[in-house]
């Protein structure tokens, strides 16, 4: 159900958000965040065929074939991240607005970065860029973030959306914000780049949304409470910091993410189905020219998850092998899981990815010989985003010296206020 807010209607909700803005916003109900509000500029992007395409991109790719409830799309995730980005920046403005000089344009760019950060995803999400494209394009490294930047420019030009070039530049920088990035539009307000895609320590609203949303869709519990982190974040020395007492809450963020990777994203049956469909797309690529669209936003936006149905229902002989593989998926005749090997931590540094050729070379000659094409490998790395290091150490290092003393003062004040 969707309703519009009349200018005489006072919207209820979080006290941190602007009531004046909400009077002219569209109000929708999200199954994770409840009532959320979308401003007019965000709606100009949402109400385009390029953004609406995200409805036909499942957030978790083919995972729904193992977890039936995982049918949520990139559309609701993107809207959810936009809302959380809005909540985060409004809270900072409420508590530190004068000190930080947060302006309306800052709020707008952060919200748009959250909204548009995934607009460049391909069919079945990460599988497209991590499995399919490297195979058909000889190991090409291509990222959906870079395509998001191209797609944003295309949407603005195609639909004549009025947004100044400096704001647009900041939106794109926030989407690809990373630890080593130095291409920020200004030497001020670097904390804004911590909100949507935090390259400093990995704590951002993108994770806040997908961890809770994916867990709920798959029927799993989630003990990470992003609301506590949102409510208590503060900016110190141009970086978003957190109360010391939220140490365990933040650790649960990384632990929940790792657990989703173990139990959902890299589930043995999920990987088997993904590998089969990658094979199907690879065999269909020459005929359908799927990979040829990745450099042209005008063609790329037409690619979505319906490509499976396109192959499946085609009568062309060139797609027969691909059709047969999809039929096997439908009939649950999946690639068989053989074994897995967990690499000891002390061996990780020098351990190379295992290849089908490695398996072939280690065969027992007394058994029927396997060919390289008979084997599919999946090398998976699951950690807390910082390899063998504790991700919370990254946050601690940012709070040394005077900054650490200041955060202690902030914590003290918060505790006094609470009492």
N, C-alpha and C positions, 0 to 999 in steps of 0.2 A: 504494500500500500504506500503510495506517494502523495504527499500533500504539499501545497505551497503556503508559505507564511505571508499573511496579509500584513501591511505596514502597521496596522493597529493591534496586531496580535503579538503578545509578549511571549517569546519562546522560553521554555524552562530548560534547565540543563546545568552544566558545570559553570560555576561562578566565574571561572577564569576566562571564559570566552566572551567575545564582544556581543552584547545584546543588540547594538545598533546594526552590526553586520548580519545577525541572524534574522532580523526583520525582513530582509530582502533575499534570504537564502532558501534553497530547496531543502526540505526536511525529509529524510528517509530513515527507515529502520533497518539496522544491520543486526544480523543474528549473533554477532560477537560483541559489538560496542553499543548496541541499543540505538537510541536516537542520535543521528549525526546530521550535520548541516553542510551544504555545499554552496559556496559563493558563486556569483554570476560568471566570473572569469573561468573558474574551474569547470563550470557547466558548459562553457563554450568549447572546451577541449573534450569533455565527456560526450557531448552530443555531436560527435563526428563518427563516421563509419570506421575510422582508423582506431579510435579508442574503443568503440563498441565491439570491435573484433575480439577484444580481450574476453568477452563473454564465451567465446568459442575456443579459448585456450584453458585447459584444465590446469589448475595451480600445481597439481602433483603428477601431471602427465598421465601415464598408464597405471598409476597406483590404484585407481578405482577398481581395477580388475582383481585386486586382492583385498583391498579395503573398500567395500561397496559405497560407503558414505563419502569417499574422497572425490566428490564430483564438483567441488567448488572451483571457481574460475579465477583467473588473474584479474578479472574486473572487480570483484568484491574485495580482493586483497588490496588492489591499488587504491580503491576508495577508502578502505580501512586505514592504510598508511597515510593517506592525505589527512584523514581526521586526526590520527594520533600526532602527526607533525603539527597540525593546527593546535591541538591541546598542549603540546610541549612548548611551542613558542609563546602561546598565550600565558602559560604559567610563568615562564621566565619574565615576560613583560609585566605580569602582575606583581611579582616579587622584586624584580630588578630593572624594571623598564627604564627609569630615569638614568640609572647607573650605566646600563648597557646601550642606551640610545636606540632601542628597538623601534623601528618605524613600520608603517603600514606596508610599505613595499617589501620589507624583510619578511613579514608574515606571509605575504602573498607568494613570494618566491619559494619559501620553505614548503608551503602547502602544495604548490605546483610540482616541486621536485618529488614529493611523496606520491602525488597522483600519477606522474608520468614516468616514474623510474623503471617500470616494467613494460612500457609500451613497445619495446623492441624485441620482446620474446618471440621465439618461433614455435612451430607445432610441438606439442608435448613438452614445452618448456626446456629444461636444461638438457634433456636427451638430444635435442636438435643440435645444440652447439657443442656439446661435449662428446657425443658419440657419432652422430651422423655426419656432420660437416667435416671433421678431421679425416673421416674414412674416404669420403668422395672427393675431397680437395687436398689430398696428400698432406695431412697434418696441419692444415691451415688453422691458425688461432684467430677465432672470431668471437666477439662477445656481444650479448644482447644489449649491454649498456651502451656500446658505441652505436648500435643500431637505434637505440632509444633516442640518442641525440639527433640522428638523421631524421627519424620519424617526427620528432618535435618540430624541427624546421619545416618539414613537409606539411604537417598539419597547419602550422601558422600561415604558410604561404597559400595552401590550398583553400583554406576557409577564411582567409583575411582576418585573422584574429589580431586584435589591437593589443600589442604588448611591446614595451620599449626594448630595444636591443640589449641594454645593460642588464635588465631584469632577466631576459631570456638567457643571456650568457651565464648569469649566476645560477639559474635553474639547472642548466646543463652541467655546470661545474659541481653542483651539489650531488647530482646523480652519479658522477664518476669520482667523487671525493675519495681519496685514498691516502694511505700513510705517507707516500712519497710525493704526493701531488703538491706542486708549488704554483699551479696556474689558477690562483684565486684572484677574483676581480679587484679585491681590495686588501690592504694590510690590516683592516679592521674587521671585527665581528667574525673571526674564524670559527667561533663556537657554533655559528649557524650551520657549518658544514659537518658538525657532529650529529645532527638530528636525524637525517634520513639514511645516509650511508657513511657511517663513522669508521674512517680508516685508522684512527688513533688507537681505539681499543675494542671496536666491534659492537659497542652498545648503541643501538639505534632503533628507531620505531619500526623499521622494516622487519627486524627480528621480533619485536614485540608483537606485531600482528600475525606473522605467519606461524610462529611457534604456537600461539593460542589457537589460531584458526585451524591449522593442520591437525593439532591434537584433538580438537573437538570433532572435526570431520571424520577422523579415523576411530573415534570412540575411545580415545586414550585419555587418561588423566593428565593434568598439567598443574604443577604446584608453583609455577612461576607467576608472580603477581606484578605485572608491569605498572599497575596503577601506583604502587608504592614508589617505584623509581621515578615515574613522571612527576609525582607530587613533590618530591624532595630534591630534584636536580637543581643545581645552582651553577652559575658561571663564575669561575675564578681564574684570573690570568688568561682570559679569552678561551677558556676550555670548560666544557660541561663537566662538573664534578658531582660526587654523590656522598651521602652521609656514610660515615664509617659503620654505623649500625646496620646498613643495608648490604654489607659484605656478602652474607649468605643469599640474600635475594638476588643479587647480581650473579653470584656463582650458579644459582639455579637456572638463570638464563642460558648460560653456556652448557650446563649439564642437560637441560631439556632439549637443546638443539642437537647435542651429540646423541641423545637417546632416540630422537626422531630419526636420525641417520641410521642408527643400528636397527631399529625395529620397523621402520616404514620405508624410508628412501632407498635403503640397500637390502631390503627383504629379498631372500633368494628367489621367490616366485616373481616379484616385481622386476628384478634384474633379468630373469629369464625372458619375460614378456618384452621388456625393453630391447634386449638383444635381438629377439626375433623380429620386432618391428623395425629396428635399425637395418637388419638384413633386408626386410621387405622394401623399405624406402631406398636403400642403396641399389637394389635391383631395378627399382622403378625410376631412378633418377635420370638415366639417359633418355627415357621416353618422356617423362613429365618435366624434365629440366627444373627440378626443385631448387637445387643449389644455385642456379643462375640468377635467382631473384634477390640474393642477399645484399646486393649493392644498390638496389633501386627501391626506395620506399614506396613508390607508386605501384610497384608490383608486389613487393614484399608483404604489404598489409593484407593481401588477398590469401596469404598462407595461414592456415589454422588447423585445428585438430580434425576438421572434416576431410582432410587428405586421406585418412584411413578409409572412410566410406567411399571416397572417390576411387581409390584403388580396388576396394572390395567389390564394388558394383560395376566396374568397367568390364567390357567384353573384349577388349583388345588383347590380342595374343601376346603382345610385348609385356603385358603386366601379369601374365599367368603365374610366374614363379612368386611374385609378390602376393597375388591373391591367395595362392596356396598356403603361404606362410600365415597370412591373416586368418584364413580358415582354420588352420591349426590352433591359433590363439583362441578363436571363438569356441572351438571344440575341446579346449584345454589339453591339447596334445603339445605340451611345452617342452622346451629344451630341458633336459634332466640335470638337476643339481648334483654334482659329483662330490666335491669336497671343498673345504676352505682351509686356509692356513693363516694364522695370526702371527705376524712378525714380532718377535721380542723387541721390547723398547731399545735395548742396547744394540740391536742390529739395524735399526731403522735408518740411521744416517747413511749407511753404505749399501742399503738394500735396493736393488733395481726392480722395476716392474717385471712381473712374470709374463711371458708370452706363450702362445700356443706352441711355438717352436721349442721352448724349454720343456714343455710337457712331452712332446714327441720324442725328444732326445733322451728322456728319462724312462721310456717305456721298457717293460720287461719283454724280452724278445720271444718268450714262450707263449705269449698271448697274441690274439689277432691285432695287427698293427693299425693304429689310428692314424688318420691323415690330419694335416694341419687344419683343413677346413672343417673337420669334425669337432673342433674345440673352440669354445668362446671363453675368453678370460675377462674378468672384471677386477681391476686393481682399485681398491677403495681405501681412502685414508680418512679416518674419523678422529678428530681431536677437539679441543676446546677453543679452536680458531687460532691458537698460537703455537702449534706444534707440541713439543714436549714441555713448553713453559706454561705456567699458570697465567691465564689471561688477566687476572686481577693484579698481577705484578706490573702490568702495563699501566694500570690506573694509578697505582701507588707511586710509580716513578714520576708521574705528572704532578704530584702533590708535594714535592720536596721543598725544603727551605721556607721562604716567606709564604708560599702558597699553602703549604701544609699548616703553618700557623694560622692562616686566615680560615682554612676550612675547619680547624678546631674551634675557632671563634664562632663560625656559623653553626657548627654542631651544638656548641654550648648554648647559643641563643635559641636554637630550635628546641633543645631540651627544656630550657627555662619556660619557653612559650607553652610547651606541652604540659608542664607541671601547673 
